[in-house]
């Protein structure tokens, strides 16, 4: 079983995340995709994150009916910040029947040499890189796969901003179940008003 590991803060998870994971699960490059919700990304130490369990819950809502895609909370029980080498090592030890493949965007590949034990990741795990708007893949070593996935220009940062500042925001870019939960809970400083029927 080949399992793609796609890590992120998912703050919040959006349609771009889900479509990418589904496209990779359907591509034949992996048998399944696990969305690894990170409690603390080492590159986003000062980021204002929604509560870990809420982000995890939203991610599970987003993929509940998506074949071949699941959510993983392995990093929740690991030291913080979360380092992918440690996570992959732990997953490999716990699931010896699976081959784990790291899935990262072209933006992360650009700074991959700055990752903790990046050379060890390269030597021990296969990597799939998916395209990101505005990033050109250069100097990609032999053995790394560049996925033919659609360019989806959806940003969690932009979605959070729109939720917090636009009273007429209708959840564009979010899975319906995720938007309903955000509305119901008033997450991301949602401005409640009568038109939301809360």
Residue frames as qw, qx, qy, qz and C-alpha x, y, z in Angstrom:
[[0.000, 0.888, 0.459, 0.000, 0.00, 0.00, 0.00],
 [0.420, 0.189, 0.013, 0.888, 1.49, 3.32, -1.12],
 [0.203, -0.830, -0.488, 0.175, 0.30, 6.18, 1.06],
 [0.323, 0.552, 0.027, 0.769, 0.88, 9.82, 0.16],
 [0.402, -0.599, -0.446, 0.530, 1.50, 12.12, 3.12],
 [0.164, 0.628, 0.230, 0.725, 0.32, 15.67, 2.52],
 [0.421, -0.445, -0.512, 0.602, 1.06, 17.81, 5.56],
 [0.066, 0.508, 0.172, 0.842, -0.26, 21.22, 6.41],
 [0.081, 0.041, 0.525, -0.846, -1.85, 23.50, 8.95],
 [0.144, -0.458, -0.791, -0.378, -5.17, 23.32, 7.08],
 [0.183, -0.456, -0.481, 0.726, -6.21, 26.58, 8.70],
 [0.770, 0.019, 0.529, -0.356, -8.86, 26.03, 7.40],
 [0.428, 0.043, 0.823, 0.372, -8.91, 23.14, 4.97],
 [0.422, 0.544, -0.003, -0.725, -10.34, 24.28, 1.63],
 [0.860, 0.428, 0.182, -0.212, -11.43, 22.90, -1.73],
 [0.422, 0.747, -0.513, -0.022, -7.91, 23.23, -3.14],
 [0.272, -0.449, 0.824, -0.214, -6.55, 20.85, -0.52],
 [0.730, 0.126, 0.598, -0.306, -9.33, 18.34, -1.11],
 [0.750, 0.627, -0.031, -0.210, -9.17, 18.46, -4.91],
 [0.237, 0.707, -0.666, 0.022, -5.41, 18.05, -4.89],
 [0.411, -0.290, 0.830, -0.242, -5.56, 15.07, -2.55],
 [0.783, 0.330, 0.439, -0.294, -8.33, 13.46, -4.62],
 [0.607, 0.725, -0.277, -0.173, -6.43, 14.06, -7.87],
 [0.060, 0.597, -0.795, 0.090, -3.33, 12.40, -6.46],
 [0.579, -0.073, 0.753, -0.304, -5.33, 9.47, -5.05],
 [0.776, 0.497, 0.292, -0.254, -6.86, 8.98, -8.51],
 [0.300, 0.806, -0.441, -0.258, -3.58, 9.45, -10.40],
 [0.970, 0.135, -0.192, 0.070, -2.12, 6.01, -9.72],
 [0.312, 0.640, -0.512, 0.479, 0.98, 7.55, -8.13],
 [0.145, -0.218, 0.771, -0.581, -0.30, 6.50, -4.69],
 [0.247, -0.328, -0.901, -0.136, -3.01, 4.15, -3.47],
 [0.314, -0.809, -0.496, 0.011, -4.36, 6.63, -0.94],
 [0.217, 0.560, -0.176, 0.780, -3.73, 10.08, 0.48],
 [0.495, -0.599, -0.520, 0.354, -3.45, 11.04, 4.15],
 [0.046, 0.811, -0.006, 0.583, -3.88, 14.70, 5.03],
 [0.633, -0.206, -0.493, 0.560, -1.50, 15.19, 7.96],
 [0.186, -0.913, -0.172, -0.320, -2.81, 18.00, 10.15],
 [0.569, 0.196, -0.404, 0.689, 0.16, 19.77, 11.74],
 [0.406, -0.798, -0.399, 0.199, -0.27, 21.28, 15.21],
 [0.174, -0.904, 0.153, 0.359, 2.79, 23.48, 14.64],
 [0.772, 0.553, 0.041, 0.309, 4.66, 23.94, 11.40],
 [0.642, -0.403, -0.017, 0.652, 8.32, 24.91, 12.12],
 [0.297, 0.230, 0.299, 0.877, 8.05, 27.57, 9.40],
 [0.274, -0.613, -0.325, -0.666, 4.92, 29.07, 10.99],
 [0.426, -0.177, -0.695, 0.552, 5.87, 29.22, 14.66],
 [0.029, 0.198, 0.319, -0.926, 4.18, 32.58, 15.19],
 [0.274, -0.232, -0.618, -0.699, 1.09, 31.78, 13.13],
 [0.462, -0.037, 0.452, -0.762, -2.30, 32.25, 14.73],
 [0.278, -0.016, -0.908, -0.312, -3.85, 28.84, 14.36],
 [0.726, -0.319, -0.128, -0.596, -7.35, 27.69, 15.12],
 [0.646, -0.411, 0.579, -0.280, -7.46, 25.13, 17.92],
 [0.017, -0.336, 0.909, 0.247, -5.79, 21.84, 16.88],
 [0.306, 0.240, 0.908, -0.156, -8.85, 19.68, 17.45],
 [0.447, 0.678, 0.281, -0.511, -11.09, 22.07, 15.53],
 [0.284, 0.631, -0.542, -0.478, -8.77, 22.07, 12.50],
 [0.106, -0.136, 0.982, 0.081, -8.64, 18.29, 12.69],
 [0.398, 0.441, 0.717, -0.364, -12.44, 18.11, 12.89],
 [0.429, 0.711, -0.044, -0.555, -12.85, 20.44, 9.90],
 [0.141, 0.478, -0.786, -0.366, -10.40, 18.34, 7.88],
 [0.213, 0.089, 0.971, -0.068, -12.33, 15.18, 8.67],
 [0.450, 0.604, 0.442, -0.488, -15.59, 16.84, 7.67],
 [0.299, 0.682, -0.356, -0.565, -14.02, 17.92, 4.37],
 [0.276, 0.376, -0.834, -0.293, -12.97, 14.43, 3.28],
 [0.565, -0.038, 0.690, -0.450, -15.68, 12.33, 4.93],
 [0.786, 0.428, 0.386, -0.222, -17.12, 11.34, 1.54],
 [0.381, 0.779, -0.443, -0.227, -13.94, 11.50, -0.56],
 [0.997, -0.002, 0.048, 0.054, -12.74, 8.02, -1.59],
 [0.807, 0.294, -0.138, 0.493, -9.02, 7.38, -1.14],
 [0.154, 0.579, -0.260, 0.757, -8.46, 10.36, 1.14],
 [0.654, -0.579, -0.471, 0.127, -8.18, 10.26, 4.95],
 [0.090, -0.873, 0.221, -0.425, -6.98, 12.53, 7.76],
 [0.783, -0.045, -0.472, 0.403, -4.01, 11.73, 10.02],
 [0.333, -0.899, 0.048, -0.281, -3.39, 13.24, 13.48],
 [0.881, -0.045, -0.277, 0.382, -0.05, 11.53, 14.18],
 [0.376, 0.421, -0.247, 0.788, 1.77, 14.80, 14.88],
 [0.466, -0.704, -0.079, -0.530, -0.63, 15.67, 17.69],
 [0.863, -0.505, 0.018, 0.026, 1.22, 13.25, 19.96],
 [0.785, 0.197, -0.061, 0.584, 4.72, 14.30, 18.87],
 [0.386, -0.520, -0.125, 0.752, 7.03, 17.09, 20.10],
 [0.329, 0.888, 0.300, 0.112, 6.45, 20.55, 18.65],
 [0.562, 0.484, -0.167, -0.650, 7.26, 22.03, 16.26],
 [0.898, 0.157, 0.402, -0.085, 6.54, 19.15, 13.89],
 [0.003, 0.617, -0.651, -0.442, 9.40, 17.94, 11.71],
 [0.829, 0.305, -0.181, -0.432, 8.44, 15.83, 8.71],
 [0.446, 0.404, -0.795, 0.079, 11.45, 13.52, 9.00],
 [0.178, -0.145, 0.813, -0.535, 10.38, 12.52, 12.51],
 [0.688, 0.199, 0.264, -0.646, 6.78, 12.08, 11.44],
 [0.745, 0.398, -0.442, -0.301, 7.64, 9.91, 8.45],
 [0.255, 0.344, -0.867, 0.253, 9.96, 7.80, 10.59],
 [0.383, -0.029, 0.686, -0.618, 7.24, 7.28, 13.20],
 [0.765, 0.301, 0.039, -0.569, 4.64, 6.38, 10.59],
 [0.608, 0.432, -0.651, -0.137, 7.00, 3.94, 8.87],
 [0.048, 0.245, -0.886, 0.390, 7.74, 2.19, 12.17],
 [0.482, 0.118, 0.577, -0.648, 4.05, 1.95, 13.04],
 [0.785, 0.459, 0.194, -0.367, 2.90, 0.83, 9.58],
 [0.346, -0.448, 0.719, 0.403, 5.60, -1.43, 8.13],
 [0.530, 0.370, 0.748, 0.154, 3.12, -2.68, 5.52],
 [0.326, 0.906, 0.259, -0.071, 2.89, 0.76, 3.92],
 [0.562, 0.111, 0.142, 0.807, 5.25, 2.76, 1.77],
 [0.039, -0.866, -0.310, 0.391, 4.95, 6.43, 2.65],
 [0.484, 0.393, 0.297, 0.723, 5.53, 9.04, -0.04],
 [0.158, -0.549, -0.258, 0.779, 5.95, 12.73, 0.82],
 [0.284, 0.689, 0.515, 0.424, 3.73, 15.10, -1.14],
 [0.263, -0.598, -0.154, 0.741, 4.78, 18.76, -1.18],
 [0.404, 0.878, 0.246, -0.076, 4.07, 21.84, -3.24],
 [0.649, 0.514, -0.006, 0.561, 6.53, 23.59, -5.52],
 [0.143, -0.872, 0.151, -0.443, 6.72, 26.40, -2.95],
 [0.758, -0.583, 0.287, -0.054, 7.94, 24.01, -0.27],
 [0.908, 0.179, 0.118, 0.360, 10.34, 22.33, -2.66],
 [0.338, 0.815, -0.105, 0.458, 11.96, 25.71, -3.24],
 [0.215, -0.735, 0.462, -0.448, 13.02, 25.79, 0.43],
 [0.957, -0.163, -0.211, -0.117, 13.29, 22.05, 0.99],
 [0.649, 0.310, -0.474, 0.508, 17.02, 22.19, 1.75],
 [0.119, -0.470, 0.399, -0.778, 16.08, 24.19, 4.87],
 [0.833, -0.340, -0.187, -0.395, 13.90, 21.38, 6.21],
 [0.524, -0.559, 0.613, -0.192, 15.13, 19.36, 9.16],
 [0.523, -0.200, 0.814, 0.155, 17.13, 16.37, 7.86],
 [0.629, 0.583, -0.044, -0.513, 16.05, 17.05, 4.29],
 [0.323, 0.515, -0.763, -0.220, 18.82, 14.87, 2.85],
 [0.203, -0.064, 0.948, -0.236, 17.64, 11.96, 4.99],
 [0.608, 0.440, 0.402, -0.525, 14.10, 12.41, 3.72],
 [0.528, 0.630, -0.385, -0.420, 15.41, 12.36, 0.15],
 [0.178, 0.403, -0.897, -0.049, 17.38, 9.17, 0.73],
 [0.192, 0.051, 0.923, -0.329, 14.64, 7.30, 2.58],
 [0.404, 0.549, 0.624, -0.382, 11.38, 8.41, 0.94],
 [0.307, 0.397, 0.573, 0.647, 10.00, 9.11, -2.48],
 [0.030, 0.491, 0.246, -0.835, 8.71, 12.63, -3.06],
 [0.273, 0.607, 0.635, 0.392, 5.89, 13.89, -5.24],
 [0.110, -0.313, -0.085, 0.939, 5.86, 17.62, -6.04],
 [0.268, 0.709, 0.644, 0.102, 2.66, 19.32, -7.15],
 [0.305, 0.388, 0.168, 0.853, 2.69, 22.66, -9.02],
 [0.154, -0.717, -0.461, 0.499, 1.82, 25.93, -7.33],
 [0.331, 0.883, 0.233, 0.238, 0.95, 29.22, -9.05],
 [0.028, -0.968, 0.225, -0.111, 4.00, 31.46, -9.38],
 [0.549, -0.579, 0.592, 0.108, 6.62, 28.76, -8.76],
 [0.712, 0.547, -0.407, -0.167, 8.86, 27.25, -11.41],
 [0.909, -0.334, 0.242, 0.062, 10.40, 23.88, -10.62],
 [0.437, 0.764, -0.469, 0.079, 14.15, 23.89, -11.15],
 [0.149, 0.503, -0.807, 0.273, 16.96, 21.46, -10.32],
 [0.851, -0.205, 0.193, -0.444, 14.63, 18.59, -9.51],
 [0.210, -0.457, 0.861, 0.071, 16.75, 15.49, -8.81],
 [0.519, 0.089, -0.759, -0.383, 16.18, 12.25, -10.64],
 [0.299, -0.182, -0.907, 0.232, 13.66, 10.03, -8.88],
 [0.144, 0.360, 0.473, -0.791, 11.35, 12.83, -7.76],
 [0.185, 0.496, 0.780, 0.333, 7.93, 12.85, -9.40],
 [0.133, 0.144, 0.035, -0.980, 6.27, 16.04, -10.58],
 [0.297, 0.437, 0.827, -0.193, 2.53, 15.47, -10.44],
 [0.024, -0.229, -0.505, -0.832, 0.27, 16.58, -13.26],
 [0.102, -0.608, -0.721, 0.316, -2.34, 18.20, -11.05],
 [0.132, 0.819, 0.352, 0.433, -4.41, 21.34, -11.67],
 [0.272, 0.148, -0.290, 0.906, -3.17, 24.71, -10.48],
 [0.333, -0.732, -0.579, -0.135, -5.65, 25.72, -7.79],
 [0.230, 0.346, -0.237, 0.878, -5.13, 29.26, -6.57],
 [0.565, -0.688, -0.316, -0.327, -7.02, 29.05, -3.27],
 [0.311, 0.385, -0.551, 0.672, -5.47, 30.42, -0.10],
 [0.492, -0.531, -0.652, 0.226, -6.37, 29.65, 3.52],
 [0.276, -0.258, -0.211, 0.902, -5.02, 33.10, 4.44],
 [0.176, -0.113, -0.335, -0.919, -7.36, 34.79, 1.99],
 [0.483, -0.439, -0.698, -0.294, -10.32, 32.69, 3.14],
 [0.441, -0.451, -0.556, 0.541, -9.66, 33.58, 6.79],
 [0.098, -0.144, -0.011, 0.985, -9.50, 37.25, 5.86],
 [0.317, -0.237, -0.512, -0.762, -12.76, 37.08, 3.94],
 [0.492, -0.476, -0.728, 0.030, -14.54, 35.23, 6.76],
 [0.394, -0.426, -0.427, 0.693, -13.42, 37.85, 9.29],
 [0.081, -0.329, 0.026, 0.941, -14.10, 40.95, 7.22],
 [0.273, -0.019, -0.535, -0.800, -16.81, 40.27, 4.65],
 [0.489, 0.074, 0.587, -0.641, -20.31, 39.89, 6.13],
 [0.780, 0.383, -0.014, -0.494, -21.60, 38.61, 2.78],
 [0.107, 0.449, -0.875, -0.147, -18.94, 35.91, 2.40],
 [0.853, 0.026, -0.044, -0.519, -20.72, 32.73, 1.30],
 [0.799, -0.295, 0.524, 0.011, -18.05, 30.10, 1.91],
 [0.718, 0.662, -0.196, -0.087, -16.59, 30.21, -1.59],
 [0.389, 0.607, -0.666, 0.190, -13.62, 27.83, -1.79],
 [0.296, -0.309, 0.782, -0.453, -14.66, 25.81, 1.27],
 [0.242, -0.180, -0.937, -0.175, -16.27, 22.36, 1.32],
 [0.439, -0.534, -0.304, -0.655, -19.93, 22.87, 2.28],
 [0.758, -0.481, -0.432, 0.083, -19.66, 20.85, 5.51],
 [0.550, -0.083, -0.254, 0.791, -16.64, 22.91, 6.57],
 [0.040, -0.347, -0.096, -0.932, -18.40, 26.21, 5.89],
 [0.599, -0.557, -0.409, -0.404, -21.46, 25.08, 7.82],
 [0.737, -0.387, -0.392, 0.390, -19.29, 24.22, 10.83],
 [0.358, 0.081, -0.106, 0.924, -17.46, 27.56, 10.65],
 [0.273, -0.471, -0.252, -0.800, -20.79, 29.39, 10.51],
 [0.701, -0.527, -0.450, -0.170, -22.32, 27.40, 13.34],
 [0.726, -0.383, -0.285, 0.496, -19.30, 27.82, 15.63],
 [0.009, 1.000, 0.010, -0.005, -18.45, 31.39, 14.59],
 [0.802, -0.257, 0.200, 0.502, -14.87, 30.38, 13.82],
 [0.517, 0.189, 0.239, 0.800, -12.17, 32.68, 12.40],
 [0.029, -0.357, -0.226, 0.906, -13.80, 35.76, 13.92],
 [0.055, 0.450, 0.747, 0.486, -16.86, 35.26, 11.77],
 [0.169, 0.020, 0.167, -0.971, -18.98, 38.40, 11.84],
 [0.078, 0.413, 0.905, -0.062, -22.39, 37.07, 12.79],
 [0.263, 0.176, 0.015, -0.949, -25.37, 38.89, 11.36],
 [0.661, 0.236, 0.455, -0.548, -28.96, 38.14, 10.51],
 [0.670, 0.509, -0.330, -0.428, -28.40, 37.18, 6.88],
 [0.204, 0.377, -0.903, 0.034, -26.34, 34.17, 8.02],
 [0.794, -0.267, -0.280, -0.469, -29.38, 32.73, 9.79],
 [0.390, 0.234, -0.790, 0.411, -27.30, 31.61, 12.75]]
